[in-house]
């Protein structure tokens, strides 16, 4: 089982990426393929593993996707990039998972085009782990899809449920829909429609949850569109930064407060570790036919090591197969309940017996728009 | 100048509201009208002002809007509520501003129906002050409008600019559009269209800002739809709560950390004051013909006092007139630039000279859809 790692992606590539791969290979005995400019990678690798003892291979790729490249441009013109070649290796079965700290839009575009979405999934979603008062929750979509349809949010719910069950190992994980009020009718149009769909699914849907509930950890899975999810996460980062800066100023303001800081340091270090994104090891892209982990652009070697480990774990636990099964199960649930609704309409219109006899007068079930039934 | 206060709105009504009114009347010599169940209000008032020396009147209202009442139901059935009667007093000129800590949806619905939106404003927006690393910014809409059109976001930008200029007293305040990337083309469809409109306005539009920028304070005004705004604010509350809880646990974990806490206490109290919503005194509802302040449901007497003071200030500084002027100015800007675009189309189609002559063949400027030009 080899994990393919894009050695050229991220703010500190290839140094931090190669070092992260070395750490992973040492700590977990993971086999790794690094893709990218082979000379540069070899130079970095030689620093850590001069005798080539670690199970790390290099596959050369001529081109590098830059952080500012538009995904469209990358798809059209960078056919020899470390990302493209890395994902091709996963597609061909050479590797079992792909890790990149590079341009998120490009990873998303390549993954969708090369690995293709799982049957029944319209678009993959980025899932982010959040530290909460009760432990860990995941939020999806964190930014892959800005304008989402009802079907997509529904699929995010199913995929998030699978992730929480098999990877976070939560029993019957709870799924909440991020909205602006807890009551059934609250939210924008898409949220209201998704609410009705999730209510009919077999997962443990606990209804709408408000922003103020997120870090309390009452929902194991938080479903939202990628625009809202991205804003929610980044504003959290921003607030944490402001509080951190203010705490630092506080600690430095008097000699007494400096002493106070020293006394609190062990606890502060522990808390920082709890909320540090590099500990969780990147965000999985859920919904394509293959394990893909998107690491933070500023990933340290430790963050890359954890991302590789996370990729290995997702593959070990067969996350893709579980997603396929649950999507299929829930789609058939929705299909069946659609049938039920149409049967109800028929029976209202023609009486309970007449439904089948006059079936030809009823418009067909609109398969392409299950959210409208 | 009398400020009308809904004595029955909020989790601690009427006690906290009456006490807040008493504090405001004492501290600022503000004249106040309290609306609601007169006996209850009088009982509370007598506790603080037994000799009736303060400039506080009571206007009786038979009905109370409950926190869980739907705005539609309230509009239809609670015609004698403290909110309705309070806003009627403002409409009739008996009072100059209205303050309520009650059901936000109902305040919004009543204000829109009774006071009517300012000409050129489709819907009012709730503006919330945020503490930032640089001081204070405002974010709007914080939840009044879940599904927003481009025009509305544009109007929020203008109104926020006015608020920042006249109330926060910022010179040439900067206005940012909340999105998922700083570049021009980033965001959902509505954001992309709004970007183009704000670019043409006369205000200091600094483009998209990401969630991570919000608490850095680089934009004085942050524009977003009410769904995103509500989620962003409530998730901030949630994160602050989680960090606060963790800090408390930290402080209590060892005798050394307890000592550390004692040394830091003065700074912590100061920081808490900086981010405490009761200090800012409620959120103005911008865009109706009258000053309306929505206070937090859990408002303390101090928060109510600050909300009354804020209402007074908005009236003193003629915020409504400034909004009217700036909305008019910017709408004509957009109209003019629309004209320019049509002139360009004409000149491309018929040559620079032919435009006027063949004017009748050109479709009329679509007034109802300025966002599409």
HADDOCK unambig.tbl for C-alpha pairs under 7 A between the chains (distance, minus, plus):
assign (segid A and resid 133 and name CA) (segid B and resid 242 and name CA) 6.15 0.50 0.50
assign (segid A and resid 146 and name CA) (segid B and resid 187 and name CA) 6.72 0.50 0.50
assign (segid A and resid 146 and name CA) (segid B and resid 188 and name CA) 5.43 0.50 0.50
assign (segid A and resid 147 and name CA) (segid B and resid 188 and name CA) 5.74 0.50 0.50
assign (segid A and resid 180 and name CA) (segid B and resid 227 and name CA) 6.46 0.50 0.50
assign (segid A and resid 180 and name CA) (segid B and resid 230 and name CA) 6.25 0.50 0.50
assign (segid A and resid 180 and name CA) (segid B and resid 231 and name CA) 6.43 0.50 0.50
assign (segid A and resid 187 and name CA) (segid B and resid 146 and name CA) 6.72 0.50 0.50
assign (segid A and resid 188 and name CA) (segid B and resid 146 and name CA) 5.38 0.50 0.50
assign (segid A and resid 188 and name CA) (segid B and resid 147 and name CA) 5.74 0.50 0.50
assign (segid A and resid 210 and name CA) (segid B and resid 231 and name CA) 6.99 0.50 0.50
assign (segid A and resid 211 and name CA) (segid B and resid 231 and name CA) 4.92 0.50 0.50
assign (segid A and resid 211 and name CA) (segid B and resid 234 and name CA) 4.50 0.50 0.50
assign (segid A and resid 211 and name CA) (segid B and resid 235 and name CA) 4.21 0.50 0.50
assign (segid A and resid 211 and name CA) (segid B and resid 238 and name CA) 6.83 0.50 0.50
assign (segid A and resid 212 and name CA) (segid B and resid 234 and name CA) 4.53 0.50 0.50
assign (segid A and resid 212 and name CA) (segid B and resid 235 and name CA) 5.03 0.50 0.50
assign (segid A and resid 212 and name CA) (segid B and resid 237 and name CA) 5.92 0.50 0.50
assign (segid A and resid 212 and name CA) (segid B and resid 238 and name CA) 4.42 0.50 0.50
assign (segid A and resid 213 and name CA) (segid B and resid 238 and name CA) 6.32 0.50 0.50
assign (segid A and resid 214 and name CA) (segid B and resid 235 and name CA) 6.51 0.50 0.50
assign (segid A and resid 214 and name CA) (segid B and resid 238 and name CA) 6.44 0.50 0.50
assign (segid A and resid 215 and name CA) (segid B and resid 238 and name CA) 5.49 0.50 0.50
assign (segid A and resid 215 and name CA) (segid B and resid 239 and name CA) 5.80 0.50 0.50
assign (segid A and resid 215 and name CA) (segid B and resid 242 and name CA) 6.24 0.50 0.50
assign (segid A and resid 216 and name CA) (segid B and resid 242 and name CA) 6.95 0.50 0.50
assign (segid A and resid 227 and name CA) (segid B and resid 180 and name CA) 6.47 0.50 0.50
assign (segid A and resid 228 and name CA) (segid B and resid 228 and name CA) 5.88 0.50 0.50
assign (segid A and resid 230 and name CA) (segid B and resid 180 and name CA) 6.28 0.50 0.50
assign (segid A and resid 231 and name CA) (segid B and resid 180 and name CA) 6.44 0.50 0.50
assign (segid A and resid 231 and name CA) (segid B and resid 210 and name CA) 6.99 0.50 0.50
assign (segid A and resid 231 and name CA) (segid B and resid 211 and name CA) 4.91 0.50 0.50
assign (segid A and resid 231 and name CA) (segid B and resid 232 and name CA) 6.88 0.50 0.50
assign (segid A and resid 232 and name CA) (segid B and resid 231 and name CA) 6.87 0.50 0.50
assign (segid A and resid 232 and name CA) (segid B and resid 232 and name CA) 5.47 0.50 0.50
assign (segid A and resid 232 and name CA) (segid B and resid 235 and name CA) 6.67 0.50 0.50
assign (segid A and resid 234 and name CA) (segid B and resid 211 and name CA) 4.51 0.50 0.50
assign (segid A and resid 234 and name CA) (segid B and resid 212 and name CA) 4.53 0.50 0.50
assign (segid A and resid 235 and name CA) (segid B and resid 211 and name CA) 4.23 0.50 0.50
assign (segid A and resid 235 and name CA) (segid B and resid 212 and name CA) 5.03 0.50 0.50
assign (segid A and resid 235 and name CA) (segid B and resid 214 and name CA) 6.51 0.50 0.50
assign (segid A and resid 235 and name CA) (segid B and resid 232 and name CA) 6.68 0.50 0.50
assign (segid A and resid 236 and name CA) (segid B and resid 236 and name CA) 6.16 0.50 0.50
assign (segid A and resid 236 and name CA) (segid B and resid 239 and name CA) 6.80 0.50 0.50
assign (segid A and resid 237 and name CA) (segid B and resid 212 and name CA) 5.93 0.50 0.50
assign (segid A and resid 238 and name CA) (segid B and resid 211 and name CA) 6.83 0.50 0.50
assign (segid A and resid 238 and name CA) (segid B and resid 212 and name CA) 4.41 0.50 0.50
assign (segid A and resid 238 and name CA) (segid B and resid 213 and name CA) 6.31 0.50 0.50
assign (segid A and resid 238 and name CA) (segid B and resid 214 and name CA) 6.45 0.50 0.50
assign (segid A and resid 238 and name CA) (segid B and resid 215 and name CA) 5.51 0.50 0.50
assign (segid A and resid 239 and name CA) (segid B and resid 215 and name CA) 5.83 0.50 0.50
assign (segid A and resid 239 and name CA) (segid B and resid 236 and name CA) 6.80 0.50 0.50
assign (segid A and resid 242 and name CA) (segid B and resid 133 and name CA) 6.17 0.50 0.50
assign (segid A and resid 242 and name CA) (segid B and resid 215 and name CA) 6.27 0.50 0.50
assign (segid A and resid 242 and name CA) (segid B and resid 216 and name CA) 6.98 0.50 0.50
assign (segid A and resid 250 and name CA) (segid B and resid 267 and name CA) 5.66 0.50 0.50
assign (segid A and resid 256 and name CA) (segid B and resid 263 and name CA) 5.51 0.50 0.50
assign (segid A and resid 257 and name CA) (segid B and resid 263 and name CA) 5.27 0.50 0.50
assign (segid A and resid 257 and name CA) (segid B and resid 264 and name CA) 5.00 0.50 0.50
assign (segid A and resid 259 and name CA) (segid B and resid 260 and name CA) 6.87 0.50 0.50
assign (segid A and resid 260 and name CA) (segid B and resid 259 and name CA) 6.84 0.50 0.50
assign (segid A and resid 260 and name CA) (segid B and resid 260 and name CA) 3.56 0.50 0.50
assign (segid A and resid 260 and name CA) (segid B and resid 261 and name CA) 6.32 0.50 0.50
assign (segid A and resid 260 and name CA) (segid B and resid 263 and name CA) 5.23 0.50 0.50
assign (segid A and resid 260 and name CA) (segid B and resid 264 and name CA) 6.00 0.50 0.50
assign (segid A and resid 261 and name CA) (segid B and resid 260 and name CA) 6.31 0.50 0.50
assign (segid A and resid 263 and name CA) (segid B and resid 256 and name CA) 5.54 0.50 0.50
assign (segid A and resid 263 and name CA) (segid B and resid 257 and name CA) 5.31 0.50 0.50
assign (segid A and resid 263 and name CA) (segid B and resid 260 and name CA) 5.23 0.50 0.50
assign (segid A and resid 264 and name CA) (segid B and resid 257 and name CA) 5.01 0.50 0.50
assign (segid A and resid 264 and name CA) (segid B and resid 260 and name CA) 5.98 0.50 0.50
assign (segid A and resid 267 and name CA) (segid B and resid 250 and name CA) 5.69 0.50 0.50
